[in-house]
Structure formats: structure tokens, C-alpha cells
Amino acid sequence: MTLDLSAFPADFSWGAATSAYQIEGAVDEDGRTPSIWDTFAATPGRVVAGETGAVAVDHYHRWSDDVDLMAGLGLGAYRFSVAWPRVQPDGVGLGNAAGIAFYDRLVDRLLEKGITPWATLYHWDLPEVLEQAGGWPSRTTAYAFADYAGIVAESLGDRVKHWITLNEPWCAAFLGYASGIHAPGRTEPAAAVAASHHLMLGHGLAVERLRATVPDAQVGVTVNLYPVVPIDDSGRHDDAVRRVDGLMNRWFLDPLLQGSYPQDVLADLAPVTDAAFILDEDLAAICQPLDFLGVNYYTRHVVGAGLWPGSSEVRFQLENGMPKTATGWDVDPDGLVEILAQVQRDYAPIPIYITENGAAFDDGTVVDGVVRDADRVDFLDRHLQAVATMRQRGLDVRGYFAWSLMDNYEWAEGYGKRFGIVHVDYDTQVRTPKDSARWYASVIRAHRDATMTG
Ligand code: FCB
């Protein structure tokens, strides 16, 4: 272990994360209606091998054993997401008691086991009925989201005190509505920009509902941040860096934390949209005081100018000599230090939780109850060390959630990419902690012992 545990305070949150569509299955049980991911996954050609989340890892039925598994690892916190189409099947109107009951049971059991529940309200599973009505490019979806947030807060807020409104609005907006590689699979750049704005508006309105319903709630939002660096230091690529950092990081952080959109990004987007959907009052609604910022970190982007001088095209350099995960992402713990330093430099101090970090590797199979995943152990160790480094530099990082508790449905990649610290046999649904889970448990234990005696 390279990890210096003394950098982590006694109340540091050691967690793991999942999301509803990736693990629950049971897509048509107890009144749940289809989400955009059910529709997208059922569309030929969208997901590798046509795989869907219809069964996933059957967490909807195995939740109790899964909580035991978490307790066995010594997790202090568990980040899950609530499925909107389970809780409010029509996307508007009344909540669905049977759907809510699932999360009631889950939360009660977590608390019984001493695990703090962290609920994410939106991890990409928009009710299909709302997509049919326009989806996130439509302003009404932001209002619908606030109503849904109110229902969940009323149901769980007496016990759930840690809330994340959105997971990675960049992905929901731009992968969902511009590149179309995620649900709903639209390729309409102007709609994607509108979607990003309405996601953030929905966040702001949901924060208001949460505060009104759960006065002692800790409320935040989770963004996926990337350090962006040039292919070389010739200076020719600085504008590409500015553009990518602008759209992926600042386009979200600035309105959420400072109440303004970056002017340079608005100018970059001018050929795509006049942004008339941004109303004057929206920025005040979006920029709510937050208790923390959730940061998901996976990799960095190395970018260069387009091949034609003066073009606005950007090239992403994929072959850059860095070691890769099974999804082809660079293994780059220094990138976590850099992006956190950027947040520290550019925004007012705010507590930070790493709400996702992890990697897919081609793990071996289960042999005698053991899965050797040394790559993942090394990955987690080095990224936790990056967190320690930033704490030593004065950044208030209060917790870390490994992505993911267990192997699951990796969106358009299907089941082929395994991110779990716990292995799942998809034929039998048997869970087997990998070496990384055992290692993580030993870190948590060592930290607990050190802070109890020290
Ligand atoms: C993030 C998502 C999460 C998971 C990881 C690998 O972008 O939030 O659901 O798919 O990537």
C-alpha cells in the first residue's frame, strides 16, 4: 500500500457507489414504467450485444444480501440512485407506493447496518413518457424533476440526509442528445445544450425542494470532471484545451457554483444555438448554496487543434503512451490531483466528495472463491493517494466512493466492462469480493483502527 492513511480524518466517508438502472433489474415490477434506457437498450445497434438492464444484477430482489455484503466490507457509506420511473411512473403526479417501498427497505437496512445512505435523484433513467413529451431539451422536464425530488424527499428524507441531485449532467446532456451514444440517443447539438441547461435548472429547483422538506439535509450535485491538457506545448493547441475544458468542466461548474455561464463557451456554442432557452432568472435558481460538490473522476483528456488551421474542430489524442483501462481510458491518478487543484484555484472553497472513481479491467475469473484484480488494487491505491495529497494541500475532501460496489450494466458497453470491486457471475448472480474489495476493506479497517487509537 502506498497510501498514507494519516491524511484522512476520523470522519472520512469510505463508500461505494452504484446506480439504479445498472443494478436493479425488475424493470416492469411493482408499477415501474420504462425509462429512456429501457427504450434505448431495446433498440438494435445501440448497446454492445444488445444487452439491457432488464435483469442486471437483480439487486431489486437481492438488496438485503447486497447490504450484508457492504457491511462485510466495512463500508461507512453507500451511494445509490433512485429510479424515477419506479417512484413516479407517469413522470408527473402521484408517487408509486410500491416503488418507494423498495427504497424504504433498502434505507432501513443500510441504517441498521450502520451504513450512511447517499441518494442520487437522477442517474440517467428519465421516464420514457417524459422523453416523449420532449425530454431534457424541454423546460417542463426541469419542473417535473423538482416535483419528483419532492416526492422522494418526503418519502425518505426522515432517514436519508445526504442527497445528490444529478449524476454527471454532461453525460446526460451531451452523450444523450448530441453524440447519441447514450439514451435517448438523439444527435441534435442544440437540443443537447438546452438539455444541459434544463438539467441544471432542475438541479436548482430540486435543491429548493430538498431544503424545504429535509431541513437538515446535506445537498450537492455530482459532476464528471477532467483535466484537459494539450498534445504538446507548442501553444497551437491552447484553444482546443480552452474549448474542451469549457464545455466539459466550466459549463457546469460556473453556473452551479458562481451563477454565470462562461462567456467564451457561449461564444463557442453560438453557431449551434442562440441559447434563448436561458431565461434571466434561471442562473439564480441554478446557483443554490450547496453543502458539497460531488466529483467523479476517471481520466484526463489530451487534446489538439483540428487538422485545418482556424477550424473549431478538436482532436482527442487516445494513443499517448499512458497505461489504459479496459474501456481505453488513461490510468492517471495525477489527473485527479490536477482537476481538484483546478477546482480549488477557480472556485470558492466547498467540501468535496469523490462520488465515483474506479476502473474496468479484464479481471480473471473466480478461482476457489478468489478474483485476482491487482490492476484495480493499484488503481484505487494510487487514486486514494491523490486524494490524500489534495487533503495535505488544504482541499476539504471528505469522502471517497469506489465505482462500483459490484460489476454491473455499463451503459452502451453492456456487461462486458466490469468495474466492480465485487465480481458478479451473470448466470448465477453469485457475488464474490475481488482482491480489490478485500484490499479496500483492509484500508477502511486500518483507518478505523488508527483513528480510534490515535
Ligand atoms: C460514470 C457513470 C457511472 C459508470 C461509470 C463507469 O460516467 O456515472 O454510471 O458508468 O462512469
Residues whose N, C-alpha, C, O or C-beta is under 5 A from the ligand:
A	BS01	FCB	S19 E168
